[in-house]
C-alpha cells in the first residue's frame, strides 16, 4: 500500500473510522517489534505481556484500539475468584446500597 492508497482509504471512512485508522498508523510507526507482534497474538499472551501492550496503547493515546482490545478480551482483564464470592456474606447495608445504584441490573 502506498501513500495515495492510504489517503483514499482514509477519505472513505467516517469520523470514528478515521480516528481508528490514525491510531493504527501511530501504532505501526511507534510500536517496537515486541508490542507489534503481541497485538496479533493477544489470546496467547501472559498477563504481564498483555499489560505491557495495554500500557503502550494508553501512553500513545491509542484509546480506540485499547477499548477494542478490552471489549474483545474482557475475560483476560477480569480476575474473578469465585472462592471469595462463596465466602462473601452481604449485610443489609450492602444489599440496600446495591439496590439503590442498580449494580445487578445487567448481571
SVG drawing of the C-alpha trace seen along z (x, -y; Angstrom):
<svg xmlns="http://www.w3.org/2000/svg" viewBox="-33 -13 44 34">
<polyline fill="none" stroke="black" stroke-width="0.4" points="0.0,0.0 1.4,-3.4 0.5,-6.9 -2.1,-7.5 -4.0,-4.3 -3.7,-5.0 -5.1,-8.5 -8.0,-7.2 -8.8,-4.6 -8.8,-7.3 -11.1,-9.6 -13.7,-6.8 -14.0,-6.4 -16.4,-8.1 -15.2,-10.1 -14.6,-7.1 -13.1,-5.1 -10.6,-7.9 -9.7,-8.2 -9.1,-4.4 -7.0,-4.3 -4.8,-7.1 -4.3,-5.2 -3.4,-2.1 -0.9,-4.1 0.6,-5.5 0.8,-2.0 2.5,-0.7 5.0,-3.6 5.9,-3.7 5.4,-0.1 8.5,1.9 8.6,5.4 7.6,6.9 4.4,4.9 3.6,5.1 3.8,8.9 1.9,9.1 -1.1,7.2 -1.7,10.1 -1.5,12.9 -3.4,11.4 -5.1,14.6 -1.7,16.3 -0.2,13.5 0.7,13.9 -0.9,11.3 2.4,9.3 2.7,9.2 -0.9,8.1 -0.5,5.3 2.7,4.1 0.7,3.9 -2.2,2.1 0.2,-0.3 1.8,-1.1 -1.6,-1.8 -2.6,-4.0 0.7,-6.0 0.5,-6.6 -3.2,-7.7 -4.5,-4.8 -7.7,-4.8 -9.9,-3.3 -7.6,-0.4 -7.3,0.0 -11.1,0.0 -11.4,2.6 -8.9,4.9 -10.6,4.5 -14.0,5.3 -12.9,8.3 -10.8,9.8 -12.5,8.6 -12.3,12.0 -8.5,11.6 -8.9,8.4 -11.3,9.7 -9.7,11.9 -12.8,13.3 -12.1,15.5 -15.3,17.4 -14.0,18.9 -14.0,15.4 -17.6,14.9 -18.7,18.2 -17.3,16.9 -18.8,13.4 -21.7,12.6 -23.6,9.4 -25.1,7.4 -28.3,5.4 -26.4,2.1 -24.6,3.5 -27.8,5.0 -29.7,1.7 -26.9,-0.2 -26.7,2.3 -30.4,1.9 -30.1,-1.9 -27.4,-2.0 -28.7,0.9 -25.4,2.8 -27.2,6.1 -29.5,5.0 -27.1,6.3 -26.0,9.5"/>
</svg>
